[in-house]
C-alpha cells in the first residue's frame, strides 16, 4: 500500500511539474495587447474607421466655422448625427470583439488545465489498473472523458484563433504583432445604473436624435404656413416623423429592457460564482486532496473535484462574456436599427394633386 501511494504521488508530482514548466523559445513573444491600444490603432489604420473619423472631423469643422444658411446647417447636423451613430456601432462591435476574444482566451486557459487533468487521470488510472487497484471499465470511462475534453479544448482553441484573426484584420495595422490579450474582465466590468442609462438612452440615442431633428424641421415648416397644399404636406411629414420617433422609442425601450435584464442576470451569476460557488468547489477539491494524501480517499475522487472546479470556471467565463457584451451595448446607447418586420418605414398617403383651375370659357 505504501508503494502504491508513492507511485501515485510521483505521478501527480510529475504531471504538476509538466504543467508548471515554462515554454522555451528563441524569440521574445509579443507584448500583451490592451483594448485602448488596439482601438486607437484601428481608428488610425482601419480604412473604414479612419475615413469615418476624417469625415466627422470635416463636418464638425464646417459647423464650427459657421456662415451657413439654415438648410445647410441642418443637413450638416444630420450628417454628423449619422456619422456618430455609425461610429458608435463600429466601436461597439470592435469592443465586443475584443472582450469576446479575451473571454475565449480565458476559456482556452481553463480547458487546457482541464485537459491536462484528464491526461493525468488517464495515466494514474492505468497505473491503478496495473496494480489491481482499479478495473478496466474505470479506465475506459476516464479515457473517453479525456478524449471529450481534448475535443472541447480543440474547439475552444479553434474559435480563439479565428477571433484573433478577425481582431487583427479589423485593427488593420501592418506593424501589429498581436500578443495575448490583457485585461481584468471582472475588475474592469462597467457598473451600469439602470435609471441613469435609461434616461441617457432616451436623451442621447443617435437614432432618436436624428428623427427629433426631422421633427423640429417639420414643425418649423408647419409654423411657417404657406399655401394650403404646402401646409398639408408639411403636416403629413410632421406626423410621419412623430410616428417614426415613437417607433424608435419603443424599439429602444424594448431593446434596453432585454439587454439590461441579460446584464443583471450575468452580474448575479458572477456574484454567485465569486461569492460562494467557486470557493466551495475549490474547498471541495482541497478537502479531497487532503483526504487522498492521508489515504482516506481514492485518487479519482480528487480528479472529480478538480474537474468540477474547472467546469465552474468555464461557466464563470460564460457569465463574464454575457456581462461585458450587454454592458457595452448599454453604454453605446443601444444604436439598434429598426427591424423591417417590427417598424417598417411609414408610407404616408399620397397627396392628391391640386385641383385644376376652372376652364375659362371663350367669350361668345
PEVEN-V395088 format. One record per residue. PHI is phi as a letter, one per 40 degrees, with the letter a starting at -180 (none if undefined). PSI is psi as a letter, one per 30 degrees, with the letter a starting at -180 (999 if undefined). OMEGA is omega in whole degrees, -180 to 180 (999 if undefined). Layout:
phi & psi & omega
PHI & PSI & OMEGA
PHI & PSI & OMEGA
This chain:
phi & psi & omega
none & e & 179
c & e & 179
c & e & 179
c & e & 180
c & e & 179
c & e & 179
c & e & -179
c & e & 179
c & e & 179
c & e & 178
c & e & -180
c & e & -179
c & e & 180
c & e & 180
c & e & -180
c & e & 179
c & e & 179
c & e & 179
c & e & -175
c & f & -176
c & k & -180
c & l & 177
c & k & 179
b & k & 180
a & l & -177
c & e & -178
c & l & 178
c & k & -178
c & l & 177
c & l & 180
c & l & 176
d & k & -177
b & k & 179
b & l & -176
c & e & -175
d & e & -180
c & e & -179
c & e & 179
c & e & 178
c & e & 178
c & e & -179
c & e & 179
c & f & 180
c & e & -170
b & f & 179
c & k & -173
d & e & -178
c & e & -178
c & e & 179
c & e & 180
c & e & 177
c & e & 178
c & e & 180
c & e & 179
c & e & 180
c & e & 178
c & e & -179
c & e & 180
c & e & 180
c & e & 177
c & e & 178
c & e & 180
c & e & 179
c & e & -179
c & e & 179
g & a & 180
g & g & -180
c & l & 176
c & l & -175
c & e & -178
c & e & -180
c & e & 178
c & e & 180
c & e & -180
c & e & 179
c & e & 178
c & e & 178
c & e & 178
c & e & 179
c & e & 179
c & e & 179
c & e & 178
c & e & 179
c & e & 179
c & e & 179
c & e & 179
c & e & 180
c & e & 178
c & e & -179
c & e & 179
c & e & 177
d & e & 180
c & e & -178
c & e & -180
c & e & 177
c & e & 178
c & e & -180
c & e & -176
c & e & 174
c & e & 179
c & e & 178
c & e & 177
c & e & 179
c & e & 176
c & e & 177
c & e & -180
c & e & 178
c & e & 180
c & e & 180
c & e & -179
c & f & 173
c & e & 177
c & e & -179
c & e & 179
c & e & 177
c & e & 176
c & e & -180
c & e & 178
c & e & 177
c & e & 180
c & e & 179
c & e & -178
c & e & -177
c & e & -179
c & e & 177
c & e & 177
c & e & 179
c & e & 178
c & e & -178
c & e & -179
c & g & 176
g & g & -180
c & f & 177
a & l & -179
b & l & -176
c & e & 176
d & e & 176
c & e & -179
c & e & 180
c & e & -180
c & e & -178
c & e & 177
c & e & 177
c & e & 178
c & e & 180
c & e & 179
c & e & 179
c & e & 180
c & e & 176
c & e & 178
c & e & 179
c & e & 176
c & e & 179
c & e & 179
c & e & 179
c & e & 179
c & e & 178
c & e & 179
c & e & 178
c & e & 180
c & e & 179
c & e & -179
c & e & 176
c & e & 177
c & e & 179
c & e & 180
c & e & -179
c & e & 180
c & f & 178
c & e & 175
c & e & 173
g & g & 176
c & j & -178
c & f & 180
c & g & -177
c & k & 166
b & j & -172
c & j & 176
c & a & 176
c & k & 179
c & k & -176
b & k & 177
i & k & 176
c & j & -171
c & e & -179
c & e & -177
c & e & -177
c & f & -178
c & k & -179
c & k & 175
c & j & -173
c & j & 173
c & k & -172
c & e & -176
c & e & -179
c & e & -175
c & f & 174
c & e & 178
c & e & 179
c & e & 179
d & e & -178
c & f & -178
c & e & -169
b & f & -178
d & k & -180
d & e & -179
c & e & -179
c & e & 179
c & e & -180
c & e & -179
c & f & 175
c & e & 175
c & e & 176
c & e & 179
c & e & -180
c & e & 178
c & e & -179
c & e & 177
c & e & 178
c & e & 178
c & e & 180
c & e & 179
c & e & -179
c & f & 179
g & b & -178
h & a & 180
c & l & -178
d & e & -179
c & e & 179
c & e & 179
c & e & 179
c & e & 178
c & e & 179
c & e & 179
c & e & 178
c & e & 179
c & e & 178
c & e & 179
c & e & 179
c & e & 180
c & e & 179
c & e & 177
c & e & 177
c & e & 179
c & e & -180
c & e & 177
c & e & 178
c & e & 180
d & e & -179
c & e & 180
c & e & 179
c & e & 179
c & e & 179
c & e & 179
c & e & 179
c & e & -179
c & e & -179
c & e & -177
c & e & 180
c & e & 177
c & e & 177
c & e & 178
c & e & -179
c & e & 179
c & e & -180
c & e & 180
c & e & 179
c & e & 177
c & e & 178
c & e & 179
c & e & 178
c & e & -180
c & e & -175
c & f & -175
c & f & -178
a & e & -171
c & e & -179
c & e & 179
c & e & 180
c & e & 179
c & e & 179
c & e & 178
c & e & 179
c & e & 178
c & e & -179
c & e & 179
c & e & 178
c & e & 179
c & e & 179
c & e & 178
c & e & 179
c & e & 180
c & f & 178
c & g & 180
g & h & 175
b & g & 176
a & k & 178
c & l & -178
c & e & 177
d & f & 177
c & e & 176
c & e & -180
c & e & 179
c & e & 180
c & e & 179
c & e & 178
c & e & 178
c & e & 179
c & e & -178
c & e & 177
c & e & 175
c & e & 179
c & e & 178
c & e & 178
c & e & 177
c & e & 177
c & e & 177
d & e & 180
c & e & 177
c & e & -179
c & e & 180
c & e & -180
c & e & -179
c & e & -178
c & e & -179
c & e & 178
c & e & 179
c & e & 179
c & e & -179
c & e & -176
c & f & 176
c & g & 174
g & g & 173
f & i & -178
c & i & -179
c & k & 169
c & l & 177
c & k & 178
c & k & -177
c & e & -178
c & f & -179
b & e & -178
b & i & -180
c & l & 178
d & k & -178
c & k & 176
b & j & -179
c & l & 179
c & k & 179
c & k & -178
c & k & 177
c & k & 178
c & k & 179
d & k & -179
c & k & 179
c & k & 179
c & k & -180
c & k & 179
c & k & -180
c & k & 179
c & k & 178
c & k & 179
c & k & 179
c & 999 & 999
